[in-house]
Amino acid sequence: MAVAEPLDDELVELAVEVFSMLADPTRVRIVLALRGGELSVNTLADVVDKSNAAVSQHLAKMRLSRLVTTRRDGNRIFYRLANEHVAQLVTDALFQAEHSVVDQPRHHHQDERTDD
């Protein structure tokens, strides 16, 4: 097995910050909602079943942590994931969580289609 090169301390700290930022159910739901593309605060609030104010606060923190970016259209602001890694982290965390509760996680099952 190859020995991993030591990581830069700053990168490790930034990774910890990312995990800390994602350690919130509402933020995980926001990331999942944004996998399909950019959404407004109003739409995100409906999707995650939280108030606009609460979602705005979460998005502000996520923006500071560079997990999401914005685009303004008139007086509306649309949010999108900063990159594909954000969605992948959340997806992988959900897959890992699934391992904790079932013996055979759904994400390991092959497509069981039969040919007719």
C-alpha beads as a LAMMPS data file, in Angstrom:
LAMMPS data file: protein, C-alpha beads

116 atoms
115 bonds

1 atom types
1 bond types

-500.0 500.0 xlo xhi
-500.0 500.0 ylo yhi
-500.0 500.0 zlo zhi

Masses

1 110.0

Atoms # bond

1 1 1 0.000 0.000 0.000
2 1 1 1.387 3.410 -0.966
3 1 1 2.018 5.921 1.777
4 1 1 -0.062 9.065 1.355
5 1 1 1.801 12.328 1.153
6 1 1 1.243 14.643 4.114
7 1 1 -1.559 17.110 3.540
8 1 1 -1.188 20.828 3.915
9 1 1 -2.539 21.855 7.357
10 1 1 -4.576 24.651 5.807
11 1 1 -6.330 22.211 3.463
12 1 1 -7.142 19.918 6.376
13 1 1 -8.637 22.855 8.303
14 1 1 -10.677 23.894 5.265
15 1 1 -11.953 20.328 4.861
16 1 1 -13.027 20.332 8.513
17 1 1 -14.848 23.620 7.875
18 1 1 -16.693 22.053 4.927
19 1 1 -17.781 19.059 7.014
20 1 1 -18.838 21.381 9.825
21 1 1 -20.877 23.490 7.423
22 1 1 -22.615 20.393 6.051
23 1 1 -23.353 19.024 9.543
24 1 1 -26.868 20.442 9.506
25 1 1 -30.014 18.716 8.197
26 1 1 -31.343 21.845 6.489
27 1 1 -28.052 22.448 4.697
28 1 1 -27.927 18.832 3.540
29 1 1 -31.454 19.238 2.157
30 1 1 -30.438 22.495 0.446
31 1 1 -27.518 20.742 -1.249
32 1 1 -29.790 17.912 -2.369
33 1 1 -32.277 20.411 -3.788
34 1 1 -29.538 22.285 -5.649
35 1 1 -28.219 19.147 -7.360
36 1 1 -30.769 19.771 -10.095
37 1 1 -29.602 23.332 -10.734
38 1 1 -30.020 26.811 -9.397
39 1 1 -33.026 27.797 -7.289
40 1 1 -34.333 30.928 -5.593
41 1 1 -34.602 31.296 -1.820
42 1 1 -38.401 31.037 -2.066
43 1 1 -38.229 27.764 -3.971
44 1 1 -35.578 26.345 -1.644
45 1 1 -37.667 27.322 1.385
46 1 1 -40.616 25.405 -0.056
47 1 1 -38.482 22.371 -0.900
48 1 1 -36.799 22.126 2.520
49 1 1 -39.959 23.205 4.394
50 1 1 -38.318 26.096 6.236
51 1 1 -38.976 29.832 6.327
52 1 1 -37.366 32.114 3.758
53 1 1 -35.434 33.812 6.570
54 1 1 -34.032 30.518 7.877
55 1 1 -33.011 29.367 4.396
56 1 1 -31.422 32.753 3.680
57 1 1 -29.311 32.456 6.832
58 1 1 -28.162 28.967 5.879
59 1 1 -27.353 30.084 2.333
60 1 1 -25.356 33.074 3.600
61 1 1 -23.179 30.744 5.680
62 1 1 -22.846 28.295 2.805
63 1 1 -21.848 31.129 0.486
64 1 1 -19.145 32.327 2.904
65 1 1 -17.822 28.762 2.982
66 1 1 -17.880 28.688 -0.828
67 1 1 -20.328 25.808 -1.006
68 1 1 -22.819 27.810 -3.083
69 1 1 -22.614 30.708 -5.509
70 1 1 -25.235 33.208 -6.613
71 1 1 -26.651 34.810 -9.703
72 1 1 -28.802 37.918 -9.587
73 1 1 -31.755 38.340 -11.940
74 1 1 -33.375 41.700 -11.236
75 1 1 -34.212 41.671 -7.546
76 1 1 -34.130 37.879 -7.270
77 1 1 -31.062 35.884 -6.300
78 1 1 -30.567 32.332 -7.488
79 1 1 -28.290 29.894 -5.694
80 1 1 -26.366 26.975 -7.152
81 1 1 -23.733 24.573 -5.879
82 1 1 -20.206 25.924 -6.206
83 1 1 -18.999 22.683 -7.807
84 1 1 -19.832 19.003 -8.199
85 1 1 -17.814 18.043 -5.104
86 1 1 -20.393 19.577 -2.761
87 1 1 -23.134 17.297 -4.085
88 1 1 -20.777 14.317 -4.090
89 1 1 -19.858 14.852 -0.424
90 1 1 -23.510 14.874 0.601
91 1 1 -24.333 11.876 -1.587
92 1 1 -21.409 9.913 -0.141
93 1 1 -22.422 10.878 3.410
94 1 1 -25.945 9.608 2.761
95 1 1 -24.553 6.381 1.317
96 1 1 -22.373 5.964 4.410
97 1 1 -25.372 6.634 6.653
98 1 1 -27.315 3.966 4.785
99 1 1 -24.589 1.444 5.675
100 1 1 -25.319 2.174 9.345
101 1 1 -28.966 1.173 9.129
102 1 1 -29.232 -1.657 6.591
103 1 1 -27.160 -4.712 5.730
104 1 1 -27.499 -4.255 1.975
105 1 1 -27.724 -0.559 1.079
106 1 1 -29.855 0.319 -1.933
107 1 1 -26.962 2.095 -3.605
108 1 1 -25.137 -1.252 -3.895
109 1 1 -27.975 -3.020 -5.696
110 1 1 -27.593 -3.572 -9.400
111 1 1 -30.390 -2.585 -11.724
112 1 1 -32.555 -5.704 -11.670
113 1 1 -34.265 -5.272 -15.028
114 1 1 -35.180 -8.350 -16.960
115 1 1 -35.186 -8.606 -20.722
116 1 1 -38.554 -9.426 -22.242

Bonds

1 1 1 2
2 1 2 3
3 1 3 4
4 1 4 5
5 1 5 6
6 1 6 7
7 1 7 8
8 1 8 9
9 1 9 10
10 1 10 11
11 1 11 12
12 1 12 13
13 1 13 14
14 1 14 15
15 1 15 16
16 1 16 17
17 1 17 18
18 1 18 19
19 1 19 20
20 1 20 21
21 1 21 22
22 1 22 23
23 1 23 24
24 1 24 25
25 1 25 26
26 1 26 27
27 1 27 28
28 1 28 29
29 1 29 30
30 1 30 31
31 1 31 32
32 1 32 33
33 1 33 34
34 1 34 35
35 1 35 36
36 1 36 37
37 1 37 38
38 1 38 39
39 1 39 40
40 1 40 41
41 1 41 42
42 1 42 43
43 1 43 44
44 1 44 45
45 1 45 46
46 1 46 47
47 1 47 48
48 1 48 49
49 1 49 50
50 1 50 51
51 1 51 52
52 1 52 53
53 1 53 54
54 1 54 55
55 1 55 56
56 1 56 57
57 1 57 58
58 1 58 59
59 1 59 60
60 1 60 61
61 1 61 62
62 1 62 63
63 1 63 64
64 1 64 65
65 1 65 66
66 1 66 67
67 1 67 68
68 1 68 69
69 1 69 70
70 1 70 71
71 1 71 72
72 1 72 73
73 1 73 74
74 1 74 75
75 1 75 76
76 1 76 77
77 1 77 78
78 1 78 79
79 1 79 80
80 1 80 81
81 1 81 82
82 1 82 83
83 1 83 84
84 1 84 85
85 1 85 86
86 1 86 87
87 1 87 88
88 1 88 89
89 1 89 90
90 1 90 91
91 1 91 92
92 1 92 93
93 1 93 94
94 1 94 95
95 1 95 96
96 1 96 97
97 1 97 98
98 1 98 99
99 1 99 100
100 1 100 101
101 1 101 102
102 1 102 103
103 1 103 104
104 1 104 105
105 1 105 106
106 1 106 107
107 1 107 108
108 1 108 109
109 1 109 110
110 1 110 111
111 1 111 112
112 1 112 113
113 1 113 114
114 1 114 115
115 1 115 116
